[in-house]
């Protein structure tokens, strides 16, 4: 999946920039989260997560 301004608030990931976005050109997502009411931490869905 191409990374087009993906918002990510998972600061523990080494790809996280300024605590809000992902710096990878492409990201791998296991499943899409359609939640609008709760923020779910992306590592549950994002395979590109790497600990800092």
Secondary structure, 3 states (H helix, E strand, C coil): CECCCCECCCCCECCEECCCEECCCECCECCCCCCCCCCCCHHHCECCCCEC
